Amino acid sequence: MPDRMFRICRAYANYDLEIGYMQGMNFIVGAMLIHLNLNNYADPLYSFGTSTSWESLEEDIFWLFVFINYGRNWREIYKEGTLKVLHLVRLLDQSLHLSNPEVMAHLNTNDIDIQTIAVSFFICLMLNYCPLGLQDKILDNFFLVGEKLLLEMFPRMMTLCKSRILSIHRMDHLFRFLKRDITFEIYRVYKDSQQNLFPSPQTEKFI
């Protein structure tokens, strides 16, 4: 898979000369290589991939990645100065203060700035530390609604994990949970209780 990921990322770098290759792209391309490969599914109906050969799969993923960056305007994330990332972090910070004031106060008490958590989530579409069973759902919903997915999903994650977050009083443990472990905790909650994290395709609202 590394060779295939390299070829797709190199092809995109040649396609988009202004942006080229940037950190975080490999997580998105790698996740699509896993989830769009029919060979990874006992029943092909459970995959949203359609390719039957590696060559066509790589081409499909390349054009899906082009759609992510142009159709969902995600290439702005990678531009010099990361102004788009900082804008999204500000929107997320405002949303979290409204929806999770107690959690944000706890983070502030432990000297954790939400920017240190959220930047990699945005750059990698939250796919860098994420169970496979959640990755495909994030990709599918991002194709549908774009950045709105992350801006509304992350506060929902903080709400569902509120008790766990408030129970952690060591800064290093809290940082690790928010940076690496929260998606695994959310996947367990989602799988066990079928809590909805994603937007309805009809209304594009979270339920």
C-alpha contacts under 8 A as a table, 3 or more apart, distances in Angstrom:
res1	aa1	res2	aa2	distance
1	M	4	R	5.14
1	M	5	M	6.12
1	M	30	G	7.86
1	M	33	L	7.62
2	P	5	M	5.02
2	P	6	F	6.04
3	D	6	F	5.03
3	D	7	R	6.22
4	R	7	R	5.13
4	R	8	I	6.29
4	R	58	E	6.96
5	M	8	I	5.26
5	M	9	C	6.12
5	M	26	N	6.85
5	M	29	V	6.35
5	M	30	G	6.18
5	M	33	L	7.60
6	F	9	C	5.18
6	F	10	R	5.92
7	R	10	R	5.10
7	R	11	A	6.00
8	I	11	A	5.05
8	I	12	Y	6.21
8	I	29	V	7.53
8	I	58	E	6.50
8	I	59	E	7.83
8	I	61	I	7.55
8	I	62	F	5.76
9	C	12	Y	5.10
9	C	13	A	6.15
9	C	21	Y	6.55
9	C	25	M	7.37
9	C	26	N	7.10
9	C	29	V	7.53
9	C	62	F	7.96
10	R	13	A	4.98
10	R	14	N	6.27
10	R	21	Y	7.16
11	A	14	N	5.18
11	A	15	Y	6.14
11	A	62	F	7.52
12	Y	15	Y	4.81
12	Y	16	D	5.98
12	Y	20	G	6.95
12	Y	21	Y	7.33
12	Y	62	F	6.90
12	Y	65	F	7.98
12	Y	66	V	7.44
13	A	16	D	5.33
13	A	17	L	5.97
13	A	19	I	6.97
13	A	20	G	3.80
13	A	21	Y	5.07
14	N	17	L	5.68
14	N	20	G	6.65
15	Y	20	G	7.86
16	D	19	I	5.73
16	D	20	G	5.69
17	L	20	G	5.12
19	I	22	M	7.29
19	I	75	R	7.28
19	I	78	Y	6.71
19	I	79	K	6.49
21	Y	25	M	7.18
22	M	25	M	6.06
22	M	78	Y	6.53
23	Q	26	N	7.15
23	Q	123	I	7.77
24	G	27	F	5.60
24	G	28	I	7.05
24	G	120	S	7.78
24	G	123	I	5.56
24	G	124	C	4.79
25	M	28	I	5.36
25	M	29	V	6.26
25	M	123	I	7.72
25	M	124	C	6.67
26	N	29	V	5.11
26	N	30	G	5.71
27	F	30	G	5.07
27	F	31	A	6.06
27	F	124	C	6.01
27	F	127	L	6.18
27	F	128	N	5.85
28	I	31	A	5.28
28	I	32	M	6.39
28	I	124	C	6.31
28	I	125	L	7.00
28	I	127	L	6.71
29	V	32	M	5.18
29	V	33	L	6.22
29	V	61	I	7.17
29	V	65	F	7.22
30	G	33	L	5.04
30	G	34	I	6.45
31	A	34	I	5.23
31	A	35	H	6.21
31	A	127	L	7.27
31	A	135	Q	6.91
31	A	136	D	7.64
32	M	35	H	5.13
32	M	36	L	5.57
32	M	61	I	6.62
32	M	136	D	7.96
32	M	139	L	7.93
33	L	36	L	5.69
33	L	37	N	6.11
33	L	57	L	7.76
33	L	58	E	7.76
33	L	61	I	7.23
34	I	37	N	5.66
34	I	40	N	7.15
35	H	38	L	7.73
35	H	40	N	7.41
35	H	47	S	6.68
35	H	48	F	7.48
35	H	49	G	7.02
35	H	136	D	6.22
36	L	47	S	6.43
36	L	48	F	6.17
36	L	49	G	3.98
36	L	50	T	7.09
36	L	51	S	7.45
36	L	57	L	7.43
37	N	40	N	5.80
37	N	41	Y	7.76
37	N	47	S	7.68
37	N	49	G	6.15
37	N	50	T	7.93
37	N	51	S	7.01
37	N	57	L	7.18
38	L	41	Y	5.55
38	L	44	P	5.71
38	L	47	S	6.37
38	L	49	G	6.27
38	L	50	T	7.15
38	L	51	S	7.08
38	L	52	T	7.12
39	N	42	A	7.47
39	N	44	P	7.93
41	Y	44	P	5.60
41	Y	46	Y	6.75
41	Y	47	S	6.58
43	D	46	Y	5.84
43	D	47	S	7.72
44	P	47	S	5.40
45	L	48	F	7.36
47	S	50	T	7.99
50	T	57	L	7.96
51	S	54	W	7.50
51	S	56	S	5.89
51	S	57	L	5.05
51	S	60	D	7.51
52	T	56	S	7.13
52	T	57	L	7.18
53	S	56	S	5.47
53	S	57	L	6.04
54	W	57	L	4.88
54	W	58	E	6.07
55	E	58	E	5.35
55	E	59	E	6.47
56	S	59	E	5.02
56	S	60	D	6.04
57	L	60	D	5.01
57	L	61	I	6.13
58	E	61	I	5.17
58	E	62	F	6.08
59	E	62	F	5.03
59	E	63	W	6.37
60	D	63	W	5.37
60	D	64	L	6.18
61	I	64	L	4.90
61	I	65	F	5.98
62	F	65	F	5.10
62	F	66	V	6.27
63	W	66	V	4.84
63	W	67	F	6.20
64	L	67	F	4.93
64	L	68	I	6.24
65	F	68	I	4.97
65	F	69	N	6.27
66	V	69	N	5.21
66	V	70	Y	5.87
66	V	71	G	7.41
67	F	70	Y	5.17
67	F	71	G	4.52
67	F	72	R	6.49
68	I	71	G	5.59
68	I	72	R	4.95
68	I	73	N	6.77
68	I	74	W	5.98
68	I	75	R	7.93
68	I	143	F	7.04
69	N	72	R	5.71
69	N	73	N	5.03
69	N	74	W	4.20
69	N	75	R	4.51
69	N	76	E	7.78
70	Y	73	N	4.63
70	Y	74	W	6.51
70	Y	75	R	6.54
71	G	74	W	7.90
72	R	143	F	7.63
72	R	146	G	5.54
72	R	147	E	7.60
73	N	76	E	6.14
74	W	77	I	5.50
74	W	78	Y	7.68
75	R	78	Y	5.47
75	R	79	K	6.85
76	E	79	K	5.32
76	E	82	T	7.59
76	E	83	L	7.85
76	E	84	K	5.82
77	I	82	T	5.86
77	I	83	L	7.31
77	I	84	K	5.13
77	I	85	V	5.50
77	I	122	F	7.94
77	I	123	I	6.70
78	Y	82	T	6.10
78	Y	123	I	7.71
79	K	82	T	5.57
79	K	83	L	7.51
79	K	84	K	7.96
80	E	83	L	7.67
82	T	85	V	5.26
82	T	86	L	6.39
83	L	86	L	5.14
83	L	87	H	6.10
84	K	87	H	5.04
84	K	88	L	6.22
85	V	88	L	5.18
85	V	89	V	6.14
85	V	119	V	6.59
85	V	122	F	6.88
85	V	123	I	7.60
86	L	89	V	5.00
86	L	90	R	6.23
86	L	119	V	7.91
87	H	90	R	5.19
87	H	91	L	6.38
88	L	91	L	5.05
88	L	92	L	6.08
88	L	151	L	7.59
89	V	92	L	5.00
89	V	93	D	5.99
89	V	114	I	7.78
89	V	115	Q	6.14
89	V	118	A	6.53
89	V	119	V	7.09
90	R	93	D	5.04
90	R	94	Q	6.23
91	L	94	Q	5.24
91	L	95	S	6.21
91	L	151	L	7.55
92	L	95	S	5.02
92	L	96	L	6.04
92	L	151	L	5.85
92	L	155	P	7.80
93	D	96	L	5.17
93	D	97	H	6.21
93	D	114	I	6.87
94	Q	97	H	5.28
94	Q	98	L	6.46
95	S	98	L	5.24
95	S	99	S	6.10
95	S	155	P	7.17
96	L	99	S	5.07
96	L	100	N	5.13
96	L	101	P	6.80
96	L	104	M	6.98
96	L	155	P	5.81
97	H	100	N	5.51
97	H	101	P	4.75
97	H	104	M	6.25
98	L	101	P	6.09
99	S	155	P	6.97
99	S	159	T	7.85
100	N	103	V	5.35
100	N	104	M	6.25
100	N	155	P	7.34
100	N	158	M	7.28
100	N	159	T	6.62
101	P	104	M	5.08
101	P	105	A	6.07
102	E	105	A	5.11
102	E	106	H	6.24
103	V	106	H	5.03
103	V	107	L	6.30
103	V	158	M	7.61
103	V	162	K	6.57
103	V	165	I	7.17
103	V	166	L	6.69
104	M	107	L	5.01
104	M	108	N	6.15
105	A	108	N	5.00
105	A	109	T	6.14
106	H	109	T	5.06
106	H	110	N	6.39
106	H	166	L	6.67
107	L	110	N	5.11
107	L	111	D	6.24
107	L	112	I	5.10
107	L	113	D	7.09
107	L	114	I	7.90
108	N	111	D	4.92
108	N	112	I	5.67
108	N	113	D	6.91
109	T	112	I	7.68
110	N	169	H	7.44
110	N	170	R	7.47
110	N	171	M	5.44
111	D	171	M	7.42
112	I	116	T	7.46
112	I	171	M	7.49
112	I	175	F	7.20
113	D	116	T	5.72
113	D	117	I	7.35
114	I	117	I	5.24
114	I	118	A	6.00
115	Q	118	A	5.07
115	Q	119	V	5.82
116	T	119	V	6.20
116	T	120	S	7.89
117	I	120	S	6.65
117	I	121	F	7.07
117	I	175	F	7.80
117	I	178	L	6.73
117	I	179	K	5.59
118	A	121	F	4.99
118	A	122	F	6.25
119	V	122	F	5.35
119	V	123	I	6.23
120	S	123	I	5.01
120	S	124	C	5.84
120	S	125	L	7.92
120	S	126	M	7.29
121	F	124	C	5.41
121	F	125	L	5.46
121	F	126	M	4.24
121	F	127	L	7.41
121	F	128	N	7.63
122	F	125	L	5.01
122	F	126	M	6.38
122	F	150	L	7.42
123	I	126	M	7.72
124	C	127	L	5.60
124	C	128	N	5.99
125	L	128	N	7.73
125	L	138	I	7.84
125	L	150	L	7.55
126	M	129	Y	6.96
126	M	130	C	6.94
126	M	138	I	7.96
126	M	150	L	7.97
127	L	130	C	5.28
127	L	135	Q	6.12
127	L	138	I	7.99
129	Y	179	K	7.93
129	Y	180	R	5.47
129	Y	181	D	7.46
129	Y	183	T	7.11
130	C	134	L	6.64
130	C	135	Q	6.32
130	C	180	R	7.87
130	C	183	T	5.57
130	C	184	F	6.36
131	P	134	L	5.52
131	P	135	Q	6.35
131	P	183	T	7.18
131	P	184	F	6.04
131	P	187	Y	7.31
132	L	135	Q	5.02
132	L	136	D	6.89
133	G	136	D	6.45
133	G	137	K	7.42
133	G	187	Y	7.53
134	L	137	K	5.32
134	L	138	I	6.29
134	L	187	Y	6.34
135	Q	138	I	5.18
135	Q	139	L	6.26
136	D	139	L	5.13
136	D	140	D	6.03
137	K	140	D	5.07
137	K	141	N	6.08
138	I	141	N	5.31
138	I	142	F	5.96
138	I	149	L	7.94
139	L	142	F	5.10
139	L	143	F	6.24
140	D	143	F	5.38
140	D	144	L	6.69
141	N	144	L	4.97
141	N	145	V	6.21
141	N	146	G	7.47
141	N	149	L	6.79
141	N	198	F	6.75
141	N	199	P	7.10
142	F	145	V	5.33
142	F	146	G	4.52
142	F	147	E	6.86
142	F	149	L	6.00
143	F	146	G	5.96
144	L	201	P	6.88
145	V	148	K	5.96
145	V	149	L	6.20
145	V	199	P	7.85
145	V	204	E	6.70
146	G	149	L	5.99
146	G	150	L	7.99
147	E	150	L	5.53
147	E	151	L	6.40
148	K	151	L	5.07
148	K	152	E	6.04
149	L	152	E	5.54
149	L	153	M	5.66
149	L	198	F	7.12
149	L	199	P	7.30
150	L	153	M	5.01
150	L	154	F	5.83
151	L	154	F	6.06
151	L	155	P	7.25
152	E	155	P	5.82
152	E	156	R	6.49
152	E	206	F	7.43
153	M	156	R	5.08
153	M	157	M	6.17
153	M	197	L	6.09
153	M	198	F	6.97
154	F	157	M	4.96
154	F	158	M	6.30
155	P	158	M	5.01
155	P	159	T	6.21
156	R	159	T	5.08
156	R	160	L	6.24
156	R	197	L	6.97
157	M	160	L	5.19
157	M	161	C	6.12
157	M	182	I	7.71
157	M	186	I	6.47
157	M	197	L	7.89
158	M	161	C	5.12
158	M	162	K	5.67
158	M	165	I	7.96
159	T	162	K	5.04
160	L	163	S	7.89
160	L	186	I	7.45
161	C	164	R	5.31
161	C	165	I	6.10
161	C	182	I	7.66
161	C	185	E	7.68
161	C	186	I	7.37
162	K	165	I	5.15
162	K	166	L	6.11
163	S	166	L	5.25
163	S	167	S	6.18
164	R	167	S	5.19
164	R	168	I	6.79
165	I	168	I	5.55
165	I	174	L	6.98
165	I	177	F	7.95
166	L	169	H	7.40
168	I	171	M	7.91
168	I	173	H	6.84
168	I	174	L	5.71
169	H	173	H	7.64
169	H	174	L	6.91
170	R	173	H	5.36
170	R	174	L	6.08
171	M	174	L	5.08
171	M	175	F	5.97
172	D	175	F	5.13
172	D	176	R	6.16
173	H	176	R	5.14
173	H	177	F	6.17
174	L	177	F	5.12
174	L	178	L	6.26
175	F	178	L	5.28
175	F	179	K	5.89
176	R	179	K	5.08
176	R	180	R	5.58
176	R	181	D	6.68
177	F	180	R	5.53
177	F	181	D	4.53
177	F	182	I	5.56
178	L	181	D	6.20
178	L	182	I	5.35
179	K	182	I	7.03
180	R	183	T	7.05
181	D	184	F	5.42
181	D	185	E	6.38
182	I	185	E	5.01
182	I	186	I	6.02
183	T	186	I	4.95
183	T	187	Y	6.04
184	F	187	Y	5.06
184	F	188	R	6.32
185	E	188	R	5.18
185	E	189	V	6.36
186	I	189	V	5.05
186	I	190	Y	5.91
187	Y	190	Y	4.92
187	Y	191	K	5.86
188	R	191	K	5.16
188	R	192	D	5.96
189	V	192	D	5.23
189	V	193	S	5.80
189	V	194	Q	7.31
189	V	195	Q	7.02
190	Y	193	S	5.53
190	Y	194	Q	4.77
190	Y	195	Q	4.97
190	Y	196	N	7.05
190	Y	197	L	7.66
191	K	194	Q	5.43
191	K	195	Q	7.73
196	N	206	F	7.62
196	N	207	I	6.03
197	L	206	F	6.83
197	L	207	I	7.22
198	F	206	F	5.72
198	F	207	I	7.21
199	P	203	T	7.46
199	P	204	E	5.00
199	P	205	K	4.87
199	P	206	F	4.26
199	P	207	I	6.59
200	S	203	T	5.46
200	S	204	E	5.00
200	S	205	K	5.76
200	S	206	F	6.45
200	S	207	I	7.27
201	P	204	E	5.20
